[in-house]
Amino acid sequence: MHALDIRGLSKAYTPGKPVLKGIDLHIQGAGLTAIIGPSGTGKSTLLRCINRLVDPSAGSICLHSRGERIELSALSGRALRHSRRRIGMVFQEYNLVERLTVMENLLTGRLGYVGAWNAWRRHFPHEDIARAFALLETVGLAGFANQRADALSGGQRQRVGIARALMQQPDVLLADEPTSSLDPKTSVEIMTLLRDLGRAQHVPVIVNIHDVELARRFADRIVGMSGGGIVYDGDPAGLTDALLQTIYGGESWLQ
């Protein structure tokens, strides 16, 4: 069974001007899927529709989770908040609470489980705290638990963002341009983490990314978008220069 089924997904911020045009996408229960395409073609909107930070205009987004079939596009209120816990999100600009420590930022990944009152009092179960320490070690930040987020480098912040998303124990992990603010070496490290942690925790990872070479290197599957639709969906090896011209337009940038 697919982990995520998207059918006929459309989104228009302005009536009559759709950003997404009838997207059909089926994400299996493992592997890293990279979504590529020019700016403005709807890549970020697609991810934000999946986690319902943006409401779709039409279509279906169905999450198959722990024996349940959840129609995300039909949810609202408490039911939506409850289901959103199962979708981890890594943001381009990290979205950390700068004045909080690394550990406190990680524990915000459990807010949907412990309740507002316990969260405000910083009362988290011992197993959550133990999991946070284990994840910090996994992402290479052992010893940083008490460091304030605003004292971290960009790469360290993104590692915290990945660990925080995994604190949710999600059924799918989304990453919106996770390397766009990072240098090439750190970008490779972050993509390695996303790929390896997704495999280790059996969580499908969907990454919106501009860097085609990073996508080719780390993705099990590439989805190419152009003009609000999907024009390529397949193995990285099948992404030819001709297809890249279809996705991005022109050819001089390929030289």
Short mmCIF file of the C-alpha atoms (twelve columns), coordinates in Angstrom:
data_MODEL
# 
_entry.id   MODEL 
# 
loop_
_atom_site.group_PDB 
_atom_site.id 
_atom_site.type_symbol 
_atom_site.label_atom_id 
_atom_site.label_alt_id 
_atom_site.label_comp_id 
_atom_site.label_asym_id 
_atom_site.label_seq_id 
_atom_site.Cartn_x 
_atom_site.Cartn_y 
_atom_site.Cartn_z 
_atom_site.pdbx_PDB_model_num 
ATOM 1   C CA . MET A 1   0.000   0.000  0.000   1 
ATOM 2   C CA . HIS A 2   1.248   3.481  -0.796  1 
ATOM 3   C CA . ALA A 3   2.272   5.636  2.156   1 
ATOM 4   C CA . LEU A 4   0.854   8.697  0.401   1 
ATOM 5   C CA . ASP A 5   -1.609  8.952  -2.493  1 
ATOM 6   C CA . ILE A 6   -2.251  12.303 -4.180  1 
ATOM 7   C CA . ARG A 7   -4.925  12.475 -6.867  1 
ATOM 8   C CA . GLY A 8   -6.072  15.434 -8.923  1 
ATOM 9   C CA . LEU A 9   -4.463  17.949 -6.555  1 
ATOM 10  C CA . SER A 10  -4.932  21.568 -7.602  1 
ATOM 11  C CA . LYS A 11  -4.206  24.831 -5.853  1 
ATOM 12  C CA . ALA A 12  -4.988  28.374 -6.962  1 
ATOM 13  C CA . TYR A 13  -4.154  31.320 -4.717  1 
ATOM 14  C CA . THR A 14  -5.938  33.547 -7.233  1 
ATOM 15  C CA . PRO A 15  -9.122  32.274 -8.939  1 
ATOM 16  C CA . GLY A 16  -8.405  31.098 -12.457 1 
ATOM 17  C CA . LYS A 17  -4.618  31.024 -11.962 1 
ATOM 18  C CA . PRO A 18  -3.717  27.572 -10.601 1 
ATOM 19  C CA . VAL A 19  -0.245  26.960 -9.187  1 
ATOM 20  C CA . LEU A 20  -0.841  23.188 -9.101  1 
ATOM 21  C CA . LYS A 21  -2.768  21.600 -11.965 1 
ATOM 22  C CA . GLY A 22  -4.200  18.171 -11.217 1 
ATOM 23  C CA . ILE A 23  -1.178  16.526 -9.595  1 
ATOM 24  C CA . ASP A 24  -1.212  12.720 -9.336  1 
ATOM 25  C CA . LEU A 25  1.580   11.337 -7.173  1 
ATOM 26  C CA . HIS A 26  1.968   8.041  -5.328  1 
ATOM 27  C CA . ILE A 27  4.691   7.771  -2.704  1 
ATOM 28  C CA . GLN A 28  5.731   4.293  -1.597  1 
ATOM 29  C CA . GLY A 29  6.559   3.455  1.997   1 
ATOM 30  C CA . ALA A 30  10.317  3.965  1.651   1 
ATOM 31  C CA . GLY A 31  13.019  5.865  -0.210  1 
ATOM 32  C CA . LEU A 32  13.864  9.492  -0.971  1 
ATOM 33  C CA . THR A 33  11.852  11.304 -3.635  1 
ATOM 34  C CA . ALA A 34  13.330  14.568 -4.948  1 
ATOM 35  C CA . ILE A 35  11.023  17.135 -6.512  1 
ATOM 36  C CA . ILE A 36  12.815  19.442 -8.952  1 
ATOM 37  C CA . GLY A 37  11.681  22.271 -11.197 1 
ATOM 38  C CA . PRO A 38  11.999  26.012 -11.767 1 
ATOM 39  C CA . SER A 39  10.981  28.587 -9.183  1 
ATOM 40  C CA . GLY A 40  7.264   29.277 -9.171  1 
ATOM 41  C CA . THR A 41  6.215   25.909 -10.554 1 
ATOM 42  C CA . GLY A 42  4.520   24.794 -7.330  1 
ATOM 43  C CA . LYS A 43  7.088   22.571 -5.593  1 
ATOM 44  C CA . SER A 44  6.778   24.258 -2.197  1 
ATOM 45  C CA . THR A 45  3.015   24.581 -2.591  1 
ATOM 46  C CA . LEU A 46  2.812   20.838 -3.163  1 
ATOM 47  C CA . LEU A 47  4.629   20.074 0.096   1 
ATOM 48  C CA . ARG A 48  2.550   22.630 1.995   1 
ATOM 49  C CA . CYS A 49  -0.646  21.109 0.665   1 
ATOM 50  C CA . ILE A 50  0.474   17.681 1.875   1 
ATOM 51  C CA . ASN A 51  0.938   18.886 5.458   1 
ATOM 52  C CA . ARG A 52  -2.027  21.263 5.116   1 
ATOM 53  C CA . LEU A 53  -0.113  24.448 5.801   1 
ATOM 54  C CA . VAL A 54  -1.925  25.375 2.589   1 
ATOM 55  C CA . ASP A 55  -5.476  24.246 1.813   1 
ATOM 56  C CA . PRO A 56  -5.865  22.529 -1.575  1 
ATOM 57  C CA . SER A 57  -8.391  23.954 -4.024  1 
ATOM 58  C CA . ALA A 58  -9.340  20.480 -5.290  1 
ATOM 59  C CA . GLY A 59  -8.181  16.890 -5.191  1 
ATOM 60  C CA . SER A 60  -7.340  14.201 -2.665  1 
ATOM 61  C CA . ILE A 61  -4.360  13.705 -0.327  1 
ATOM 62  C CA . CYS A 62  -4.564  10.330 1.390   1 
ATOM 63  C CA . LEU A 63  -2.094  9.144  4.040   1 
ATOM 64  C CA . HIS A 64  -1.926  5.431  4.777   1 
ATOM 65  C CA . SER A 65  -0.731  5.369  8.370   1 
ATOM 66  C CA . ARG A 66  -0.499  2.470  10.837  1 
ATOM 67  C CA . GLY A 67  -3.392  0.605  9.334   1 
ATOM 68  C CA . GLU A 68  -5.507  3.726  8.825   1 
ATOM 69  C CA . ARG A 69  -6.525  5.548  5.681   1 
ATOM 70  C CA . ILE A 70  -6.585  9.280  6.400   1 
ATOM 71  C CA . GLU A 71  -8.003  11.723 3.851   1 
ATOM 72  C CA . LEU A 72  -5.903  14.765 4.793   1 
ATOM 73  C CA . SER A 73  -7.594  17.115 2.341   1 
ATOM 74  C CA . ALA A 74  -10.947 16.667 4.118   1 
ATOM 75  C CA . LEU A 75  -9.752  17.308 7.682   1 
ATOM 76  C CA . SER A 76  -10.090 20.393 9.834   1 
ATOM 77  C CA . GLY A 77  -9.795  21.439 13.459  1 
ATOM 78  C CA . ARG A 78  -8.727  18.826 15.995  1 
ATOM 79  C CA . ALA A 79  -8.717  15.969 13.484  1 
ATOM 80  C CA . LEU A 80  -6.291  17.893 11.265  1 
ATOM 81  C CA . ARG A 81  -3.998  18.754 14.196  1 
ATOM 82  C CA . HIS A 82  -4.011  15.120 15.264  1 
ATOM 83  C CA . SER A 83  -3.129  13.801 11.801  1 
ATOM 84  C CA . ARG A 84  -0.514  16.477 11.117  1 
ATOM 85  C CA . ARG A 85  1.598   14.949 13.894  1 
ATOM 86  C CA . ARG A 86  2.313   12.107 11.485  1 
ATOM 87  C CA . ILE A 87  3.922   14.382 8.876   1 
ATOM 88  C CA . GLY A 88  7.396   15.677 9.732   1 
ATOM 89  C CA . MET A 89  8.572   18.916 8.102   1 
ATOM 90  C CA . VAL A 90  12.068  20.310 7.586   1 
ATOM 91  C CA . PHE A 91  12.046  23.968 6.548   1 
ATOM 92  C CA . GLN A 92  14.317  26.000 4.296   1 
ATOM 93  C CA . GLU A 93  14.888  28.649 6.992   1 
ATOM 94  C CA . TYR A 94  14.992  26.098 9.831   1 
ATOM 95  C CA . ASN A 95  11.993  27.533 11.786  1 
ATOM 96  C CA . LEU A 96  13.685  27.044 15.144  1 
ATOM 97  C CA . VAL A 97  12.770  29.025 18.243  1 
ATOM 98  C CA . GLU A 98  15.977  31.031 18.489  1 
ATOM 99  C CA . ARG A 99  15.863  31.759 22.226  1 
ATOM 100 C CA . LEU A 100 15.296  28.107 23.166  1 
ATOM 101 C CA . THR A 101 17.968  25.483 23.601  1 
ATOM 102 C CA . VAL A 102 18.576  22.697 21.116  1 
ATOM 103 C CA . MET A 103 16.881  20.217 23.450  1 
ATOM 104 C CA . GLU A 104 13.851  22.473 23.898  1 
ATOM 105 C CA . ASN A 105 13.557  22.837 20.129  1 
ATOM 106 C CA . LEU A 106 13.660  19.076 19.674  1 
ATOM 107 C CA . LEU A 107 10.949  18.559 22.278  1 
ATOM 108 C CA . THR A 108 8.635   20.893 20.376  1 
ATOM 109 C CA . GLY A 109 8.341   17.939 18.006  1 
ATOM 110 C CA . ARG A 110 6.285   16.240 20.726  1 
ATOM 111 C CA . LEU A 111 3.858   19.120 21.331  1 
ATOM 112 C CA . GLY A 112 1.074   17.329 19.514  1 
ATOM 113 C CA . TYR A 113 1.369   14.399 21.916  1 
ATOM 114 C CA . VAL A 114 1.880   15.870 25.405  1 
ATOM 115 C CA . GLY A 115 -0.708  18.663 25.431  1 
ATOM 116 C CA . ALA A 116 -0.293  22.424 25.761  1 
ATOM 117 C CA . TRP A 117 -0.260  22.527 29.583  1 
ATOM 118 C CA . ASN A 118 2.520   19.968 30.008  1 
ATOM 119 C CA . ALA A 119 4.472   21.511 27.157  1 
ATOM 120 C CA . TRP A 120 4.245   24.975 28.737  1 
ATOM 121 C CA . ARG A 121 5.544   23.502 32.008  1 
ATOM 122 C CA . ARG A 122 8.316   21.656 30.092  1 
ATOM 123 C CA . HIS A 123 6.927   18.323 31.337  1 
ATOM 124 C CA . PHE A 124 7.838   15.661 28.782  1 
ATOM 125 C CA . PRO A 125 7.929   11.877 29.316  1 
ATOM 126 C CA . HIS A 126 11.329  10.396 30.060  1 
ATOM 127 C CA . GLU A 127 11.177  8.351  26.858  1 
ATOM 128 C CA . ASP A 128 10.790  11.554 24.805  1 
ATOM 129 C CA . ILE A 129 13.846  13.075 26.444  1 
ATOM 130 C CA . ALA A 130 15.841  9.878  25.897  1 
ATOM 131 C CA . ARG A 131 14.786  9.821  22.235  1 
ATOM 132 C CA . ALA A 132 15.844  13.469 21.842  1 
ATOM 133 C CA . PHE A 133 19.329  12.732 23.190  1 
ATOM 134 C CA . ALA A 134 19.624  9.718  20.888  1 
ATOM 135 C CA . LEU A 135 18.596  11.778 17.850  1 
ATOM 136 C CA . LEU A 136 21.087  14.511 18.729  1 
ATOM 137 C CA . GLU A 137 23.835  11.924 18.655  1 
ATOM 138 C CA . THR A 138 22.528  10.513 15.372  1 
ATOM 139 C CA . VAL A 139 22.585  13.919 13.639  1 
ATOM 140 C CA . GLY A 140 26.053  14.739 14.989  1 
ATOM 141 C CA . LEU A 141 25.053  17.176 17.725  1 
ATOM 142 C CA . ALA A 142 25.812  15.194 20.869  1 
ATOM 143 C CA . GLY A 143 26.827  17.707 23.534  1 
ATOM 144 C CA . PHE A 144 24.730  20.535 22.030  1 
ATOM 145 C CA . ALA A 145 21.553  19.914 24.053  1 
ATOM 146 C CA . ASN A 146 21.894  23.059 26.161  1 
ATOM 147 C CA . GLN A 147 23.194  25.328 23.382  1 
ATOM 148 C CA . ARG A 148 20.816  28.096 22.317  1 
ATOM 149 C CA . ALA A 149 19.562  27.770 18.752  1 
ATOM 150 C CA . ASP A 150 20.724  31.277 17.823  1 
ATOM 151 C CA . ALA A 151 24.339  30.260 18.545  1 
ATOM 152 C CA . LEU A 152 24.361  27.507 15.896  1 
ATOM 153 C CA . SER A 153 25.650  27.528 12.340  1 
ATOM 154 C CA . GLY A 154 23.262  27.015 9.428   1 
ATOM 155 C CA . GLY A 155 24.206  23.368 9.051   1 
ATOM 156 C CA . GLN A 156 23.774  22.739 12.770  1 
ATOM 157 C CA . ARG A 157 20.360  24.418 12.715  1 
ATOM 158 C CA . GLN A 158 19.227  22.206 9.866   1 
ATOM 159 C CA . ARG A 159 20.395  19.141 11.793  1 
ATOM 160 C CA . VAL A 160 18.237  20.292 14.704  1 
ATOM 161 C CA . GLY A 161 15.344  20.756 12.278  1 
ATOM 162 C CA . ILE A 162 15.728  17.194 11.005  1 
ATOM 163 C CA . ALA A 163 15.934  15.778 14.533  1 
ATOM 164 C CA . ARG A 164 12.877  17.802 15.602  1 
ATOM 165 C CA . ALA A 165 10.854  16.447 12.659  1 
ATOM 166 C CA . LEU A 166 11.869  12.887 13.539  1 
ATOM 167 C CA . MET A 167 10.820  13.458 17.161  1 
ATOM 168 C CA . GLN A 168 7.272   13.307 15.820  1 
ATOM 169 C CA . GLN A 169 7.916   9.706  14.731  1 
ATOM 170 C CA . PRO A 170 6.305   10.644 11.416  1 
ATOM 171 C CA . ASP A 171 4.927   8.404  8.704   1 
ATOM 172 C CA . VAL A 172 6.320   10.701 6.013   1 
ATOM 173 C CA . LEU A 173 9.073   13.335 6.154   1 
ATOM 174 C CA . LEU A 174 8.912   16.468 3.995   1 
ATOM 175 C CA . ALA A 175 11.879  18.784 3.394   1 
ATOM 176 C CA . ASP A 176 11.389  22.140 1.642   1 
ATOM 177 C CA . GLU A 177 14.675  23.315 0.105   1 
ATOM 178 C CA . PRO A 178 16.715  22.020 3.071   1 
ATOM 179 C CA . THR A 179 20.086  22.882 1.472   1 
ATOM 180 C CA . SER A 180 19.388  26.236 -0.193  1 
ATOM 181 C CA . SER A 181 21.132  28.284 2.518   1 
ATOM 182 C CA . LEU A 182 24.067  25.916 2.964   1 
ATOM 183 C CA . ASP A 183 27.525  25.541 1.437   1 
ATOM 184 C CA . PRO A 184 28.195  22.529 -0.862  1 
ATOM 185 C CA . LYS A 185 29.884  20.367 1.786   1 
ATOM 186 C CA . THR A 186 27.152  20.939 4.363   1 
ATOM 187 C CA . SER A 187 24.479  20.378 1.700   1 
ATOM 188 C CA . VAL A 188 25.888  16.905 1.019   1 
ATOM 189 C CA . GLU A 189 25.924  16.160 4.750   1 
ATOM 190 C CA . ILE A 190 22.290  17.213 5.148   1 
ATOM 191 C CA . MET A 191 21.125  15.178 2.151   1 
ATOM 192 C CA . THR A 192 23.071  12.178 3.468   1 
ATOM 193 C CA . LEU A 193 21.274  12.518 6.808   1 
ATOM 194 C CA . LEU A 194 17.846  12.763 5.179   1 
ATOM 195 C CA . ARG A 195 18.483  9.723  2.992   1 
ATOM 196 C CA . ASP A 196 20.067  7.559  5.693   1 
ATOM 197 C CA . LEU A 197 17.654  8.440  8.491   1 
ATOM 198 C CA . GLY A 198 14.686  7.866  6.206   1 
ATOM 199 C CA . ARG A 199 15.985  4.418  5.367   1 
ATOM 200 C CA . ALA A 200 16.876  3.566  8.967   1 
ATOM 201 C CA . GLN A 201 13.461  4.596  10.282  1 
ATOM 202 C CA . HIS A 202 11.510  3.275  7.272   1 
ATOM 203 C CA . VAL A 203 10.041  6.712  6.573   1 
ATOM 204 C CA . PRO A 204 9.534   7.958  2.997   1 
ATOM 205 C CA . VAL A 205 11.274  11.300 2.459   1 
ATOM 206 C CA . ILE A 206 10.079  13.930 -0.038  1 
ATOM 207 C CA . VAL A 207 12.576  16.704 -0.745  1 
ATOM 208 C CA . ASN A 208 11.885  19.841 -2.759  1 
ATOM 209 C CA . ILE A 209 15.295  20.835 -4.141  1 
ATOM 210 C CA . HIS A 210 16.805  23.130 -6.782  1 
ATOM 211 C CA . ASP A 211 20.173  21.391 -7.053  1 
ATOM 212 C CA . VAL A 212 19.730  18.786 -9.807  1 
ATOM 213 C CA . GLU A 213 23.061  17.088 -9.117  1 
ATOM 214 C CA . LEU A 214 22.209  16.615 -5.436  1 
ATOM 215 C CA . ALA A 215 18.867  15.186 -6.493  1 
ATOM 216 C CA . ARG A 216 20.552  12.746 -8.867  1 
ATOM 217 C CA . ARG A 217 23.086  11.719 -6.231  1 
ATOM 218 C CA . PHE A 218 20.733  11.075 -3.315  1 
ATOM 219 C CA . ALA A 219 17.238  10.400 -4.656  1 
ATOM 220 C CA . ASP A 220 15.750  6.990  -5.323  1 
ATOM 221 C CA . ARG A 221 13.153  8.749  -7.490  1 
ATOM 222 C CA . ILE A 222 12.946  12.160 -9.147  1 
ATOM 223 C CA . VAL A 223 9.747   14.042 -9.886  1 
ATOM 224 C CA . GLY A 224 10.223  16.911 -12.342 1 
ATOM 225 C CA . MET A 225 7.656   19.705 -12.287 1 
ATOM 226 C CA . SER A 226 7.029   22.479 -14.776 1 
ATOM 227 C CA . GLY A 227 4.121   24.872 -15.108 1 
ATOM 228 C CA . GLY A 228 2.282   23.375 -12.146 1 
ATOM 229 C CA . GLY A 229 2.316   19.808 -13.479 1 
ATOM 230 C CA . ILE A 230 4.520   16.721 -13.442 1 
ATOM 231 C CA . VAL A 231 6.563   16.208 -16.600 1 
ATOM 232 C CA . TYR A 232 8.942   13.505 -15.342 1 
ATOM 233 C CA . ASP A 233 8.571   10.803 -12.685 1 
ATOM 234 C CA . GLY A 234 11.186  8.119  -12.558 1 
ATOM 235 C CA . ASP A 235 14.686  6.921  -11.832 1 
ATOM 236 C CA . PRO A 236 17.472  9.538  -11.545 1 
ATOM 237 C CA . ALA A 237 19.361  7.737  -14.325 1 
ATOM 238 C CA . GLY A 238 16.523  8.486  -16.727 1 
ATOM 239 C CA . LEU A 239 16.723  12.242 -16.237 1 
ATOM 240 C CA . THR A 240 18.338  13.227 -19.533 1 
ATOM 241 C CA . ASP A 241 19.437  16.681 -20.683 1 
ATOM 242 C CA . ALA A 242 16.448  16.734 -23.018 1 
ATOM 243 C CA . LEU A 243 14.101  16.189 -20.062 1 
ATOM 244 C CA . LEU A 244 15.887  18.872 -18.061 1 
ATOM 245 C CA . GLN A 245 15.307  21.288 -20.945 1 
ATOM 246 C CA . THR A 246 11.618  20.376 -20.835 1 
ATOM 247 C CA . ILE A 247 11.509  20.978 -17.076 1 
ATOM 248 C CA . TYR A 248 13.565  24.182 -16.906 1 
ATOM 249 C CA . GLY A 249 13.526  25.489 -20.465 1 
ATOM 250 C CA . GLY A 250 16.538  26.501 -22.560 1 
ATOM 251 C CA . GLU A 251 19.837  24.670 -22.803 1 
ATOM 252 C CA . SER A 252 22.671  27.158 -22.214 1 
ATOM 253 C CA . TRP A 253 22.549  26.551 -18.445 1 
ATOM 254 C CA . LEU A 254 23.365  22.869 -19.040 1 
ATOM 255 C CA . GLN A 255 26.784  23.624 -20.536 1 
# 
